[in-house]
Amino acid sequence: MLGKPAGLIAFLVLYQWVLSGCGPMTIRDVEKQAYIPIQGWTLELHEDIDIPPRRTRMFFQGGRLVYGINEREPHCQLRVRDISEQSQSVRADTFAIEGVYGTLDQIVSHDRILLASVGGTIIAGGGNGNGNGESPQMYLYFMTLKSEKQPNVTYLVCGGALEDPPLAEYPTLQEVRAALGNYGTLILPDRADLTRASQRPLKKDI
């Protein structure tokens, strides 16, 4: 049995992958009070994004470009494939969203919650929920991006707020837009089969 030396924070991040066989991923549109499929959309990046050396992502939260996030608020990440010793620039461009899957991050740990950006990696440590043994959870969308001009750009990742299990949710369409601010826009396709509202909510217990 592992001991707990002073100052040591134990943590475990569990991922629950939502398989493609469970049906298309949907996102809640609060304004329309409906769930709509994500796949087939595009991401319009309006500004160049500089990624520092030895990092593979940058974060968006509250319409700002940031190096680390407040885990209790929705956020998005723009990711690239390669790590470089030099800074990388993702140019303003239009990216096709070719696939979408969801993850559940569950943090099982001691002491307080901390979710921070360290060397380009999200690290969750400390905390065990509200004291009743339930571990905080965060639901995230992984949107696979494709651009012929920038094949190194891989994902737009958008997560909901880190909450106790009964309250944890995927981010809404409005929360994703608020996180991106003026840096990027999600464009829905002008096709009825993708924009028609689905009354089937996104399942969280797959």
N, C-alpha and C positions, 0 to 999 in steps of 0.2 A: 504494500500500500504506500502511495506516494505521500511524503510529508509536505508541510507548508512552511518552508523557511521564511523568515521575516523578509518582507519586501517582494516575495515571489508571487506573481499573479498567474494563476493557471487559466488557460482559456482553451476552448474547443469550438471550431466553426464547422457546422454541419451544413451540407448542401443537399437540397431536395430538388432534383431536376424534373421539370415538367416536360414529359415526353411529347413528341410531335403527334403521336398516335392518339393523344387525348383530345385532339381537335385544335382549331386555330386559336392562337392567343388573342384575347380581347383586352380592351382597356375601357375603363368607365369614363364616359363623357357626362360630367355633372350637369352641364347646361341642357343636354338633351335627355338626361335621365335614362341612359341606355348604354349598352356595352357594344363596342364596335371592333372588328378585327384589325390587327396592326399590320400584318404582312401585306406587302404591296405598296406601302407608303414610301415617301422619300424624305430625306433630311436635307434641308438647305442650310449650309453653313455660310453665314454672312460675313464672317471675319476670319482672318488667319489666326490660328491658335498655335502658340509656341509651347513646346514640351521641353522641359529642362533636361540636361544630360542625365543619363542613367534612370530615366523614368519612361513609362509607357502610357501614361494617362494624365489628363487634366480634368478637374472637377468644375461643375457648374452648380451654383446654389443661390437661390434668390435673385437670379438674373445676373450674377457676378461670376467671373472666372476666379477660382480659388485653388489653393494647394492642398487644403484639407477641409473636411466637412463637419458640420454639426449633425450627428447621427440621428437626432430627434426631428429632423426636417427632411423633406424629400430632396433628392439631388440627382444629377446626371454625371456621367463620365464619358469622355471621348477617348478611345483607346487606339493604340497603334501596335503593330506586331513586334517590331524590332527595338531592342535597347541600343542606344548609341551613347558614345562618350561625348558627343557634341549635341547641342540643342537641335530639336527637330521642329519643323513647321508644317502644320496641316493647313493647306491653302483653302480659302473659301471655295466651295464646290457644292455640287448636288450629288448626294449619295443615295443609291437605291437600298431600301431595306429588304433584303432577300430572305431573311428568316428571323424568327423570334422565338425565344424560349424563356422560361421563368425559373428563378431559383429562390429558395428559402434559406437565408442565413440565420442560424440559431446559435446564440452565444451562451455557452455554459461555463460559468466562471465564478470567482469569488470576488469580494470587495465591490468597488464601484464600476460602472460602465465607462469605457473609453473606446471611442472609435476614431482613429486618426490616420493621417497619411504619413507613412514612413517608407522612404525610398520607393515611392510609387505603389506601395502595397497597402491595402486597407487592413489594418490590424484591429481586432476587437479583443478587449481584455477587461476583466473585472466585472462584477455585478452578477446578481442572480435574480433579476427581475424585481418584483415588488415585495420580496421577502417571503412569498408563499411557495418558493421552489420552482416557479415558472420562469423560464429563460426568455429574455427579450428576443424578438424575431424581426427580420427585415426581408420583405419581398422585393425582388428586383426583376426587371425586364432586361434581357440581353438581345439587342437588335443588331443583326449581322449587316454590316455596311459594305457596299461595293461601289468603287469608282475606278474606271479604266485609267484615269490619270494618277490616282493615288492608291495603289493596291496595298500599301502598308497600313492603311486605316482599316481597322477590323470591326469595332463595336461602338455603338452608343448604348451605355448601360444606365438605366434609370431606376432608382430605388425609392421605396416609400420610407416613412419614418420608422425608426427602430422603436418597437412597442412591445408590451406584454402580449402574449398570444391572442387573447380575445380582441385586441384592438389593432393588431398588425394588418396592413393592407398594401396591395400594390398601389403605386402612385396613380392618380387620376390623370386624364389628358390635360386638364387645367394645371395640375401640379407640375407635370413635365414641362409644359410651356413656360410656367413661371420660373422653373429652375434654369432653363436655357436662356430666358430673357431675349435680348436682341442679338445674341450670338447665333442662334439657330432656330429654324422653324420646321415642325413636322407637317408635311403636306399629304393630305388624304387623296387617294386616287379618285378620279372622276368616273367611277364605275359603280353601278348600283349594288352589285353583289358584295362590294367591300365597304360601302358607306352606309348600307342599310343597317339600321340599329338591330342588334340581337338582344332579345330579352333574357338570354341565358347568361347569368353572371359567371365571371371567371372563377373556376373551382380552385380553392386553396389547399384542398386535402388530398391531392393526387399523390 
